Amino acid sequence: MRTTLIFATNNQHKVDEMRSVIGNEFNIITLREAGIDIDIPEPHDSLEKNASEKSSVIHQLTKQNCFSEDTGLEVIALNGEPGVMSARYAGKTKDFQKNIDKLLANLVGKDDRHAQFRTLISLILDNKEYLFEGICEGKIITDQKGNKGFGYDPVFIPNGSNKTFAEMTIEEKNVFSHRRKATEQLIQFLKENGTH
């Protein structure tokens, strides 16, 4: 029987990306599918702590194995911004067009466009927490390209590609993706611990 894990997110884009990497190996259920209707706060100043907060809240509610992730875009010339504030960079409404507009405005006149996406996954398995990290380095372009993906995908080109994430299919994005790298570590860990 496949192991069931609750994925502590309300973001369907993240669910789709995770499921595309995990396949049928494990049974991933969303908060909605688990009958949980809450918006978990992300009050902390690090991706690690926010990921832990989300998985802890769901574990306390359900007592089931679960995982969460927190992802941030870290731009070198902006001292790591938007980082932990990536989803709320331009305000609490999580409006990604406004976030992108603010990011591009803040980068006007800056030569260094290097950036990285960083994903932290917090897994709670048998009442213990484990953390996994995935990083994708790349650069921020000046104009948006593509309409796939979500978040900052239209302005981020990963190293080794000439396409933005928003111009890629999920399969193409997974070649580079920070989320895939962290998820593969999660899968490997679950396999090594005899979880299927």
C-alpha positions as a printed NumPy array, in Angstrom:
array([[  0.   ,   0.   ,   0.   ],
       [  1.317,   3.431,  -0.942],
       [  2.237,   5.837,   1.821],
       [ -0.137,   8.778,   2.061],
       [  1.285,  12.202,   2.831],
       [ -0.708,  15.386,   3.313],
       [  0.834,  18.289,   1.426],
       [  0.297,  21.379,   3.579],
       [ -0.51 ,  23.895,   0.851],
       [ -3.476,  25.578,  -0.807],
       [ -1.428,  26.327,  -3.945],
       [ -2.578,  23.997,  -6.739],
       [  0.41 ,  24.962,  -8.928],
       [  2.774,  23.613,  -6.26 ],
       [  0.674,  20.45 ,  -5.943],
       [  0.822,  19.874,  -9.706],
       [  4.606,  20.332,  -9.773],
       [  5.13 ,  18.006,  -6.806],
       [  2.877,  15.316,  -8.254],
       [  4.679,  15.513, -11.603],
       [  7.928,  14.62 ,  -9.812],
       [  6.543,  12.077,  -7.34 ],
       [  4.269,  10.293,  -9.838],
       [  2.53 ,   7.266,  -8.339],
       [  5.316,   6.497,  -5.894],
       [  3.422,   7.987,  -2.956],
       [ -0.128,   9.203,  -2.466],
       [ -0.081,  12.987,  -2.069],
       [ -3.278,  14.579,  -0.825],
       [ -3.925,  18.292,  -0.589],
       [ -5.372,  20.152,   2.364],
       [ -8.649,  20.436,   0.469],
       [ -8.697,  16.701,  -0.217],
       [ -7.973,  16.084,   3.475],
       [-10.95 ,  18.281,   4.372],
       [ -8.786,  20.998,   5.91 ],
       [ -9.758,  24.575,   5.12 ],
       [ -7.219,  26.866,   6.754],
       [ -4.674,  29.373,   5.564],
       [ -1.494,  28.627,   7.496],
       [  0.473,  31.733,   8.512],
       [  4.072,  32.231,   7.405],
       [  5.255,  34.581,  10.141],
       [  8.947,  33.751,  10.249],
       [ 12.053,  35.342,   8.767],
       [ 13.384,  32.186,   7.1  ],
       [ 12.101,  29.647,   4.587],
       [ 13.121,  26.836,   6.949],
       [ 11.01 ,  28.147,   9.833],
       [  7.991,  28.831,   7.621],
       [  8.121,  25.329,   6.144],
       [  8.348,  23.891,   9.662],
       [  5.432,  26.019,  10.83 ],
       [  3.173,  24.753,   8.042],
       [  3.96 ,  21.062,   8.489],
       [  3.715,  21.357,  12.307],
       [  0.27 ,  22.973,  12.139],
       [ -1.08 ,  20.226,   9.878],
       [  0.569,  17.461,  11.901],
       [ -0.977,  18.789,  15.108],
       [ -4.38 ,  18.94 ,  13.42 ],
       [ -4.292,  15.51 ,  11.781],
       [ -1.61 ,  13.446,  13.585],
       [ -0.759,  12.136,  10.092],
       [  2.477,  12.118,   8.113],
       [  2.686,  15.343,   6.146],
       [  5.037,  17.761,   4.471],
       [  5.119,  21.387,   3.465],
       [  7.413,  23.615,   1.507],
       [  8.365,  27.235,   1.403],
       [ 10.043,  28.741,  -1.608],
       [ 11.686,  32.097,  -2.064],
       [ 13.314,  33.989,  -4.901],
       [ 16.627,  35.449,  -3.717],
       [ 18.115,  38.23 ,  -5.841],
       [ 21.795,  38.98 ,  -5.264],
       [ 21.653,  42.715,  -6.064],
       [ 18.715,  43.15 ,  -3.672],
       [ 20.514,  41.505,  -0.743],
       [ 18.441,  38.337,  -1.057],
       [ 15.062,  40.004,  -1.521],
       [ 12.257,  39.145,  -1.942],
       [ 13.291,  35.928,  -0.18 ],
       [ 10.922,  34.884,   2.551],
       [  8.517,  37.664,   1.436],
       [  8.329,  36.382,  -2.157],
       [  4.556,  35.794,  -2.172],
       [  3.791,  39.08 ,  -0.394],
       [  6.558,  41.279,  -1.797],
       [  4.178,  44.02 ,  -2.965],
       [  1.629,  43.569,  -0.168],
       [ -0.476,  41.041,   1.684],
       [ -2.748,  40.295,  -1.277],
       [ -0.228,  37.894,  -2.897],
       [ -0.661,  39.639,  -6.272],
       [  2.144,  38.214,  -8.395],
       [  1.855,  40.798, -11.147],
       [  2.446,  43.534,  -8.566],
       [  5.287,  41.481,  -7.062],
       [  6.964,  41.18 , -10.473],
       [  6.46 ,  44.901, -11.149],
       [  8.094,  45.772,  -7.809],
       [ 10.988,  43.367,  -8.431],
       [ 11.716,  44.774, -11.895],
       [ 11.438,  48.351, -10.614],
       [ 13.914,  47.599,  -7.816],
       [ 16.367,  46.138, -10.343],
       [ 16.335,  49.139, -12.686],
       [ 19.913,  50.316, -13.186],
       [ 21.451,  47.233, -11.572],
       [ 23.864,  45.236, -13.727],
       [ 23.873,  42.102, -11.595],
       [ 20.693,  40.141, -12.387],
       [ 21.77 ,  36.902, -10.727],
       [ 19.122,  35.215,  -8.612],
       [ 18.173,  31.845,  -7.245],
       [ 15.007,  30.047,  -6.279],
       [ 15.35 ,  28.125,  -3.022],
       [ 12.86 ,  25.527,  -1.809],
       [ 12.757,  24.089,   1.701],
       [ 10.641,  21.013,   2.367],
       [  9.689,  20.095,   5.92 ],
       [  8.594,  16.47 ,   6.293],
       [  7.032,  15.149,   9.461],
       [  7.219,  11.366,   9.394],
       [  6.388,   9.273,  12.447],
       [  6.442,  12.417,  14.609],
       [  9.959,  13.476,  13.532],
       [ 10.835,  16.421,  11.287],
       [ 13.284,  16.275,   8.374],
       [ 14.338,  19.158,   6.102],
       [ 15.325,  19.052,   2.413],
       [ 16.623,  21.923,   0.267],
       [ 16.667,  22.518,  -3.485],
       [ 18.292,  25.474,  -5.275],
       [ 18.017,  26.659,  -8.88 ],
       [ 20.335,  29.474,  -9.96 ],
       [ 19.591,  31.805, -12.832],
       [ 18.907,  35.431, -13.686],
       [ 16.088,  37.969, -13.775],
       [ 15.258,  39.38 , -17.214],
       [ 13.844,  42.841, -17.863],
       [ 10.611,  41.832, -19.648],
       [  8.114,  39.115, -18.867],
       [  7.985,  36.107, -21.191],
       [  5.602,  33.158, -21.222],
       [  2.265,  32.447, -19.563],
       [  2.799,  29.062, -17.923],
       [  3.818,  28.443, -14.328],
       [  3.165,  30.965, -11.593],
       [  4.821,  33.547,  -9.387],
       [  8.056,  34.989, -10.751],
       [  8.338,  32.377, -13.521],
       [  7.871,  34.939, -16.381],
       [ 11.054,  36.839, -15.423],
       [ 13.358,  34.002, -14.308],
       [ 15.66 ,  32.113, -16.683],
       [ 17.525,  29.201, -15.074],
       [ 21.214,  28.713, -15.835],
       [ 21.6  ,  26.431, -18.843],
       [ 18.413,  27.561, -20.584],
       [ 17.294,  30.437, -22.792],
       [ 13.646,  30.129, -21.737],
       [ 11.909,  31.541, -18.7  ],
       [ 10.137,  29.094, -16.406],
       [  6.871,  30.547, -17.735],
       [  7.79 ,  29.442, -21.272],
       [  8.365,  25.833, -20.183],
       [  6.092,  22.851, -19.715],
       [  6.149,  21.293, -16.244],
       [  8.399,  18.557, -17.653],
       [ 10.878,  21.13 , -19.024],
       [ 10.797,  23.108, -15.786],
       [ 11.507,  19.951, -13.775],
       [ 14.89 ,  19.631, -15.517],
       [ 16.036,  22.733, -13.622],
       [ 13.527,  23.132, -10.824],
       [ 14.464,  23.885,  -7.231],
       [ 11.218,  22.215,  -6.184],
       [ 12.133,  19.026,  -8.085],
       [ 15.579,  18.92 ,  -6.461],
       [ 14.11 ,  19.189,  -2.968],
       [ 11.326,  16.734,  -3.812],
       [ 13.777,  14.131,  -5.119],
       [ 15.639,  14.287,  -1.812],
       [ 12.302,  13.767,  -0.053],
       [ 11.506,  10.725,  -2.238],
       [ 14.969,   9.251,  -1.723],
       [ 14.659,   9.667,   2.028],
       [ 11.244,   8.007,   2.093],
       [ 12.557,   5.066,   0.047],
       [ 15.605,   4.637,   2.255],
       [ 13.358,   4.555,   5.287],
       [ 11.256,   1.769,   3.837],
       [  8.292,   3.985,   3.106],
       [  6.346,   3.175,  -0.083]])
